[in-house]
Structures are given as C-alpha cells and as structure tokens.
Amino acid sequence: MGYPAFWWHYLSGPLGAYPESETAFEVPSADDDAMRAVLDDPEHWPVVSVRLDGEAWLRIVYRNVEDEAGLDFVEQRPGRPAEVVTSVEGHGFSSAMTWAELLAAAALPDERLTWAQRLILMLPMLGPQELSEDADEVLRRALDGIGATNRSALAATLLDAMDWRTH
C-alpha cells in the first residue's frame, strides 16, 4: 500500500478522480507501467485485504475479465460463504456502506493498514446518503495519510464523484 502508483490508479479508476489523482502523486512512467501491469493482468486477479471486526475480512478483488473488468468487494466471515457486498465497474456500482459505517470500519485496529489507507480503500463502498459537514476535512486528512499532495482539489473531486454516483 505504500506505492504512490497504486493510489493513483485506485483513485483514478474506481473513484473517478482523474486527472486530480495523477497530480496528487508524482509517479514515474516506469512505476505507472509496472503497477498497471499488475492491476490489469487478466491472468491474475490482485486482492487487497482489509481486516474487519474479529476474524472477518474485506477482500477487494481486481476482476480482470475482458469487457467485464471491475472491483469486487467481498466479505469473508468464518463459517459463512464469501459474499460480494458491492462491485464497482466502468458503467456503474452498487453501494454497501453508510458514511458512519465507513468511519467506524476505517477506525478498526489493523496491524498492516493505517486509518487513512483503510478509509480510502473502502470509500467506493459508500452508499447514497447525506455526508457529514466534515466529510471534506476527513477526506483531506485521509489523502494526506496516503501521501497525496493536492488534497483539497482531490477531496472536492471525490465528493463530486460520490454525489454523482449516489444521487
């Protein structure tokens, strides 16, 4: 998660924050090409794992199927089958989380991921709703935590994209 190229692609694709995400991270062309090769490889579906409560996990799966690529957010809980709770695709998405749930999930203890990484990773799961008045400030703080430089412009773009997708 410490790769600026990852965050640039994640914010550009699923969250629709291009070109602001490109400006936020100074990513050399070679790093961009290498990350794109990993994330878009049709032979391998990269997975980012986010610990939820207890032994539950959220698996963010890069579904690299030609003409049907997208991100699947899969919840795994012991003793239960894995469940796709939401998907983000080029032509649409479905929601699975409220702003309050996102903030609570981002704040869960995690040995591998920071609060900021967790919040940004789960942001595409946000469902239709009114956001709190401090949403811009929260996003700017999370963007700072992942190393973004133009946090105000990027946060505004993310909020606009979420409003467009959710209302």
PLY file of the C-alpha trace (Angstrom):
ply
format ascii 1.0
element vertex 167
property float x
property float y
property float z
element edge 166
property int vertex1
property int vertex2
end_header
0.00 0.00 0.00
3.00 2.26 0.17
3.16 2.66 -3.60
2.05 6.04 -4.95
1.27 4.34 -8.28
-1.30 2.12 -6.54
-3.13 5.09 -5.02
-3.05 6.98 -8.29
-4.72 4.07 -10.09
-7.16 3.32 -7.26
-8.36 6.92 -7.03
-8.49 7.33 -10.82
-10.37 4.15 -11.66
-12.92 3.10 -9.03
-13.31 6.56 -7.56
-13.27 8.57 -10.79
-10.78 11.17 -9.60
-8.74 11.51 -12.77
-6.79 13.78 -13.52
-6.61 15.09 -9.93
-5.22 11.77 -8.68
-2.43 11.91 -11.26
-1.47 15.35 -10.00
-1.60 14.16 -6.37
1.14 11.56 -6.81
4.40 12.01 -8.65
4.59 8.62 -10.32
7.42 7.91 -12.76
6.26 6.38 -16.03
8.04 3.08 -15.29
6.24 2.76 -11.92
2.93 3.56 -13.58
3.51 0.90 -16.25
4.55 -1.69 -13.64
1.50 -1.03 -11.45
-0.85 -1.11 -14.43
0.65 -4.47 -15.48
-0.04 -5.91 -12.03
-3.52 -4.47 -11.51
-4.80 -5.18 -15.03
-3.25 -8.63 -15.59
-6.02 -10.93 -16.91
-4.07 -13.99 -15.69
-4.02 -12.80 -12.06
-6.63 -11.00 -10.04
-4.87 -8.89 -7.40
-6.54 -8.79 -3.99
-6.21 -6.16 -1.28
-7.27 -7.43 2.15
-8.74 -5.20 4.85
-9.37 -6.68 8.29
-12.86 -6.05 9.60
-14.06 -6.99 13.07
-12.83 -10.24 14.64
-11.82 -12.77 12.01
-13.78 -11.09 9.21
-12.05 -9.71 6.13
-12.94 -7.47 3.26
-11.21 -8.63 0.07
-11.02 -6.04 -2.70
-10.63 -8.10 -5.86
-9.48 -6.69 -9.18
-11.76 -8.63 -11.53
-9.74 -8.67 -14.74
-12.17 -10.16 -17.22
-12.12 -8.69 -20.70
-15.13 -6.38 -21.21
-16.30 -7.04 -17.62
-13.44 -5.70 -15.50
-14.17 -4.10 -12.16
-13.59 -4.23 -8.44
-15.49 -6.67 -6.27
-15.71 -6.04 -2.54
-16.02 -9.48 -0.97
-16.74 -10.03 2.72
-15.35 -13.19 4.30
-16.54 -14.33 7.72
-15.70 -17.62 9.44
-18.34 -20.30 8.91
-20.10 -18.36 6.14
-19.64 -18.33 2.38
-17.84 -15.32 0.97
-20.26 -12.64 -0.20
-19.81 -9.91 -2.80
-21.19 -6.90 -0.94
-20.64 -4.40 -3.73
-18.94 -4.02 -7.10
-17.53 -1.05 -8.96
-17.48 -1.31 -12.72
-16.92 1.03 -15.63
-20.64 1.56 -16.10
-21.94 1.53 -12.56
-21.75 0.41 -8.98
-23.90 -0.66 -6.09
-23.48 0.59 -2.54
-22.88 -1.26 0.70
-21.94 1.24 3.41
-23.01 4.48 5.04
-20.64 7.32 5.94
-20.87 6.42 9.65
-20.12 2.75 8.87
-17.16 3.79 6.71
-15.70 5.92 9.51
-16.22 3.14 12.06
-14.67 0.48 9.80
-11.69 2.71 8.99
-11.06 3.19 12.73
-10.85 -0.55 13.50
-7.40 -1.67 14.69
-5.22 -3.01 11.90
-1.59 -4.12 12.07
-1.00 -3.67 8.32
-3.05 -0.70 7.18
-3.38 2.83 8.53
-6.69 4.57 9.19
-6.17 6.62 6.02
-5.45 3.58 3.85
-8.49 1.76 5.21
-10.80 4.73 4.64
-9.67 5.28 1.05
-9.78 1.55 0.24
-13.37 1.24 1.49
-14.54 4.58 0.05
-16.01 3.00 -3.13
-18.44 1.08 -0.89
-20.13 4.29 0.23
-23.84 4.30 -0.42
-26.32 7.10 -1.23
-26.72 9.48 1.68
-26.06 12.89 3.10
-22.43 13.16 4.18
-21.42 14.89 7.38
-20.33 18.51 7.20
-16.75 17.48 7.95
-16.57 14.97 5.06
-14.22 17.22 3.10
-11.89 17.57 6.08
-11.97 13.81 6.76
-11.12 13.04 3.13
-8.29 15.60 3.08
-6.84 14.03 6.24
-7.06 10.54 4.69
-5.49 11.77 1.45
-2.66 13.32 3.45
-2.19 9.93 5.14
-1.63 8.20 1.80
0.75 10.87 0.53
-1.47 12.89 -1.83
-0.24 16.43 -2.49
-3.25 18.31 -3.89
-5.62 17.18 -1.16
-8.21 19.97 -1.46
-8.75 19.53 -5.21
-8.71 15.74 -4.93
-11.15 15.71 -2.00
-13.52 18.01 -3.90
-13.38 15.74 -6.95
-14.02 12.64 -4.84
-17.01 14.29 -3.15
-18.39 15.39 -6.53
-17.89 11.88 -7.95
-19.63 10.30 -4.98
-22.52 12.73 -5.28
-22.85 11.94 -8.98
-22.74 8.20 -8.34
-25.02 8.18 -5.33
-27.80 10.67 -6.13
0 1
1 2
2 3
3 4
4 5
5 6
6 7
7 8
8 9
9 10
10 11
11 12
12 13
13 14
14 15
15 16
16 17
17 18
18 19
19 20
20 21
21 22
22 23
23 24
24 25
25 26
26 27
27 28
28 29
29 30
30 31
31 32
32 33
33 34
34 35
35 36
36 37
37 38
38 39
39 40
40 41
41 42
42 43
43 44
44 45
45 46
46 47
47 48
48 49
49 50
50 51
51 52
52 53
53 54
54 55
55 56
56 57
57 58
58 59
59 60
60 61
61 62
62 63
63 64
64 65
65 66
66 67
67 68
68 69
69 70
70 71
71 72
72 73
73 74
74 75
75 76
76 77
77 78
78 79
79 80
80 81
81 82
82 83
83 84
84 85
85 86
86 87
87 88
88 89
89 90
90 91
91 92
92 93
93 94
94 95
95 96
96 97
97 98
98 99
99 100
100 101
101 102
102 103
103 104
104 105
105 106
106 107
107 108
108 109
109 110
110 111
111 112
112 113
113 114
114 115
115 116
116 117
117 118
118 119
119 120
120 121
121 122
122 123
123 124
124 125
125 126
126 127
127 128
128 129
129 130
130 131
131 132
132 133
133 134
134 135
135 136
136 137
137 138
138 139
139 140
140 141
141 142
142 143
143 144
144 145
145 146
146 147
147 148
148 149
149 150
150 151
151 152
152 153
153 154
154 155
155 156
156 157
157 158
158 159
159 160
160 161
161 162
162 163
163 164
164 165
165 166
